[in-house]
Amino acid sequence: MKIDLIQVANARDLGGTKTRYGTVKANKLIRSGHLSIITEQDIATLKAHNLQRVIDLRTQQEIANHPDGHIDNVTFENISIMSATTFGISYETLDGPTIAVKLQAGIDRMIARGEVPIEHMRILYRTFVQDEHSHKGYGAFLKLLAEHPTDGATLWHCTGGKDRCGTCTALLLHCLGADFQTIMDDYLQTNVQVNEHAESILAKVSPHVPENRMELVRSMLLVDESYLRSFRSEAERLYGSMDAFIAHCGITDEDIAQLRENYLQ
């Protein structure tokens, strides 16, 4: 369910999601983009959803550059999914020329490696499965939710709430018993929720980016079904199944049972 916030992109409550073991409880599990320019009205909206904890999935450098806004009586945890990132551009606080320079620099690096943005993102999602730092992050994220539930809601985010946040959500929903189509439907909801935001960014950068690169820029602002499929297929290639990958991240059958007890009805 979408949560309408003024300065926080891509926010939604997983409550109501159907799984083979039950339905996700409302006001327990929330995903979003970063909270660095959160408004008082946004805070009030999240408090209405009984927000009690935030898990920041970004790197220390990203957090230092754009720290989350303070929210009274909410605890903040940092569980980084990547040890370093060239992503995490805070589009809201930069002007068009600066965003254009950063995005084009990223595109230039990809082209130099013989990639295009869509393939680059598929590689990134496969790297999430290959990287030991990511494994530790996924495991810590799921363990925290399993072993330390709050009375209210936990919100987790990266920068745009689409890649690191998206894969954490996919793993959590898998543990809760959601089928892959349900997981994909939630993942692709990002494109619905951030479309207006993406169009505003494209409008800001279009005077500063060659027309033949605008579709490449657009692809970096949204998600694609192939990204999450790359994540799943790499887990199956390396570990045999998503269940085996989750176990490799340190999550036990007991943890999974606890997640279902905590968040399903």
C-alpha positions, 0 to 999 in steps of 0.5 A: 500500500502506497504511503503518500509522503511529500519528500520521501520517495517510493514509500509503501507498507507491505501490509496486506501482501498475501503469502502461502503462510498468511497475510503481512500485517499492516503497520509493521513493514515499510520500505522507502527512499532515504529520509534526509529531507523528511518534512514534519508532515511526513513524520506525522504520516509515518507516526500514524503508521506507528513507525518505531525503527528505521534501518538505513541500508546505505554506506557510511559515506552516503549517510555522512553526505545526506543523513536521515532527518531526526524523528522523535522516539524512533531508533535508527540502525545502519546495515550497509548492503554495499561496502562502496557505491557509485550510486546514491545520488541525492537528486532532490538536493542537486541542480540539473547541471550537477545531476547531469554531470554525475549521471553522465560520468556513470554512463561513461564508466559503464560504456568504457567497460563495454556495458549499457546501464540496463546490463550494468544494473543486471551485473550489480544485482548479480554482485549483490549475490556474489559479494560477502559484504552484501551477504552479511548485510542481508543476514543482519537485516533479516536477523534484526527483523526476526530476533528484535521485532518492535511493537510498531513498524520498521522502515528500511531504505537505501537512497531511491528505495529501489535496488538495495531496498528492493533486494532486501524486500525480495528476500524478506517476502521470500522468507514470509512465503510470497511467490516470485510473482508477488515479490516482482509485483512489489518490486515493479511498483517502484516504477509506478511510485517514482514515475512522477519523480523520475520525470521531474529529474529528467526535466531538470537534466534534459537541457544538459544531456544529449538527447541520445542519452536520455533513455539511458538516464531514464533507465538509471532512475527506474527498475526493470524486471530483468534486474530482479530476475538476475538476482534470483538466477545468480542465487540459483546458479551459485547456491542452487536456490533462493532458500540456500542463498538465504541460508548462506547469509546466516538465516536459519529455519528458526529465523524464518519461522520467527519472521512469519510469527512476527509479521504474518496474520 
